[in-house]
Amino acid sequence: GMLESRVLDFKRVILTHVNEGVLPAGKTTGSFIPFDVKRAYGLPTHYEKDAIYAYHFYRVIQRAEEVFLIYDNETEGVKHAEESRFIKQLEIEWQNKEEGRELRREHFTEATEPMAENHFSVQKDKGILFRLYQLLGERGLSPSAFIRFVTSPADFYLRYVLGLSEEEDVSEVLEDRDTGNIIHEVLEEYLKPYVKKVLPADVYEELKSSSSEKIRGKLLQALKLDEIKGKNYLTFTFMEAFMKNFIKFEEARLKKETITLLGVEEGSRNSELPFFRMLETNEGTFKIKGIADRIERNESSHTVIDYKTGVVDPKDLAVKSVDELFTKPEKSKALQLVWYAWIYRSKLPEGMALKSGIYSFPKPSLGLIYAKVNGSELMT
């Protein structure tokens, strides 16, 4: 580690994981003594620890001819890896090349080969075929199930045909999927009384003051805890910001257009109306279903909206042809939107304009990101 580098000099230094929270570690040590008490009585805090590691960092690179600082910037849900402050400091201190120092950035993407899988085959006997027809004809095929079939047929077989599911881990830290569920539930409960109505300009006034309490209550219920602290509190603040930005976005829309809310969480267990469409094929009639987070209408078109608490890239919602939806896994979100539009199209009069889009909570500046097929936002 860093401490073992004392009084040693190297020509070439390679440091990995040069990320905030690792180098320096920051406030990670658990202590029963509050921070303010430590400061008042002159006890060492994480500031002193960071200073020690800053000294070791600068000392180990002091006489090196080459220094490689490696960090990652992987994004996972609302979490984002950040380069260490030491790299920022070096960029400022070493920007004068006349001193014989040169700082260069290079970005690398790991090119990995897919792991070899133990493939197995399943003979479609009468029992398997019965389960498949039961799934497709009675329960219905959702976009997530279809995407799983395309990406991993074995997983589809285990989960949807045999009915096996992954064992849920008991955790005191909120998972990314729980974050999305809470946001969805708060919006569903708040907007449900406005279904089949024109949304007034001040529809979100009450939610402005109550959203934090609503989120807090559902978060505590999901975690089965009495208070929010640590990483859960950080997630809570993210969710608060998500909701505030969403309300601002919606209020801006309502100033420009008249919006009639036609449905929320259509197709879910709490929904009054089903959200599916029957597909007739040579093999039989199958049920295509989904859950539409929100359906609305303005002066020009109907729109099916899906909420995402993860980052969405607009290019992943654009395809040149329908075939790309079924052959490119990265277009799964576009497939979901087109899937929902195809279901809802059967409920509309001929010629009525229809769009399908995503609102990404981490990227409110993008607004509604519409699916595009061959450059057109209209779902025909």
Secondary structure as the mmCIF struct_conf table of DSSP 4:
data_model
#
loop_
_struct_conf.conf_type_id
_struct_conf.id
_struct_conf.beg_label_comp_id
_struct_conf.beg_label_asym_id
_struct_conf.beg_label_seq_id
_struct_conf.end_label_comp_id
_struct_conf.end_label_asym_id
_struct_conf.end_label_seq_id
HELX_RH_3T_P HELX_RH_3T_P1 LEU A 3 SER A 5
TURN_TY1_P TURN_TY1_P1 ARG A 6 VAL A 7
BEND BEND1 LYS A 11 LYS A 11
STRN STRN1 ARG A 12 LEU A 15
STRN STRN2 ASN A 19 ASN A 19
TURN_TY1_P TURN_TY1_P2 GLU A 20 VAL A 22
BEND BEND2 LEU A 23 PRO A 24
BEND BEND3 LYS A 27 LYS A 27
BEND BEND4 PHE A 32 ILE A 33
HELX_RH_AL_P HELX_RH_AL_P1 PHE A 35 ALA A 40
TURN_TY1_P TURN_TY1_P3 TYR A 41 GLY A 42
HELX_RH_AL_P HELX_RH_AL_P2 HIS A 46 VAL A 60
TURN_TY1_P TURN_TY1_P4 ILE A 61 ARG A 63
BEND BEND5 GLU A 65 GLU A 65
STRN STRN3 GLU A 66 LEU A 69
STRN STRN4 THR A 75 GLU A 76
TURN_TY1_P TURN_TY1_P5 GLY A 77 VAL A 78
STRN STRN5 LYS A 79 HIS A 80
STRN STRN6 GLU A 83 GLU A 83
HELX_RH_AL_P HELX_RH_AL_P3 ARG A 85 GLU A 93
TURN_TY1_P TURN_TY1_P6 TRP A 94 TRP A 94
HELX_RH_3T_P HELX_RH_3T_P2 LYS A 97 GLU A 99
TURN_TY1_P TURN_TY1_P7 GLY A 100 GLY A 100
HELX_LH_PP_P HELX_LH_PP_P1 GLU A 113 ALA A 116
HELX_RH_AL_P HELX_RH_AL_P4 LYS A 126 GLN A 134
HELX_RH_PI_P HELX_RH_PI_P1 LEU A 135 ARG A 139
STRN STRN7 LEU A 141 LEU A 141
HELX_RH_AL_P HELX_RH_AL_P5 PRO A 143 THR A 151
HELX_RH_AL_P HELX_RH_AL_P6 PRO A 153 PHE A 156
HELX_RH_PI_P HELX_RH_PI_P2 TYR A 157 VAL A 161
BEND BEND6 LEU A 162 LEU A 162
HELX_LH_PP_P HELX_LH_PP_P2 GLU A 166 VAL A 170
BEND BEND7 GLU A 172 VAL A 173
HELX_RH_AL_P HELX_RH_AL_P7 ASP A 176 LEU A 191
HELX_RH_3T_P HELX_RH_3T_P3 LYS A 192 TYR A 194
TURN_TY1_P TURN_TY1_P8 VAL A 195 LYS A 196
STRN STRN8 LYS A 197 VAL A 198
HELX_LH_PP_P HELX_LH_PP_P3 LEU A 199 PRO A 200
TURN_TY1_P TURN_TY1_P9 ALA A 201 TYR A 204
HELX_RH_AL_P HELX_RH_AL_P8 GLU A 205 LEU A 223
TURN_TY1_P TURN_TY1_P10 LYS A 224 LYS A 224
BEND BEND8 ASP A 226 GLU A 227
TURN_TY1_P TURN_TY1_P11 GLY A 230 GLY A 230
HELX_RH_AL_P HELX_RH_AL_P9 LYS A 231 LYS A 256
BEND BEND9 GLU A 257 GLU A 257
STRN STRN9 THR A 260 GLU A 266
TURN_TY1_P TURN_TY1_P12 GLY A 267 GLY A 267
BEND BEND10 SER A 268 SER A 268
TURN_TY1_P TURN_TY1_P13 ARG A 269 ASN A 270
BEND BEND11 GLU A 272 LEU A 273
STRN STRN10 PHE A 276 THR A 281
TURN_TY1_P TURN_TY1_P14 ASN A 282 GLU A 283
STRN STRN11 GLY A 284 LYS A 289
STRN STRN12 ALA A 292 ARG A 297
BEND BEND12 GLU A 299 SER A 300
STRN STRN13 HIS A 302 LYS A 308
BEND BEND13 THR A 309 GLY A 310
HELX_RH_3T_P HELX_RH_3T_P4 PRO A 314 LEU A 317
STRN STRN14 ALA A 318 VAL A 319
BEND BEND14 LYS A 320 SER A 321
TURN_TY1_P TURN_TY1_P15 VAL A 322 VAL A 322
HELX_RH_AL_P HELX_RH_AL_P10 ASP A 323 THR A 327
HELX_RH_3T_P HELX_RH_3T_P5 PRO A 329 LYS A 331
HELX_RH_AL_P HELX_RH_AL_P11 SER A 332 ARG A 345
TURN_TY1_P TURN_TY1_P16 SER A 346 LYS A 347
BEND BEND15 LEU A 348 LEU A 348
TURN_TY1_P TURN_TY1_P17 GLU A 350 GLY A 351
STRN STRN15 LEU A 354 SER A 360
TURN_TY1_P TURN_TY1_P18 PHE A 361 PRO A 362
HELX_RH_3T_P HELX_RH_3T_P6 PRO A 364 LEU A 366
STRN STRN16 LEU A 368 TYR A 370
STRN STRN17 LYS A 372 VAL A 373
TURN_TY1_P TURN_TY1_P19 ASN A 374 GLY A 375
STRN STRN18 SER A 376 SER A 376
#
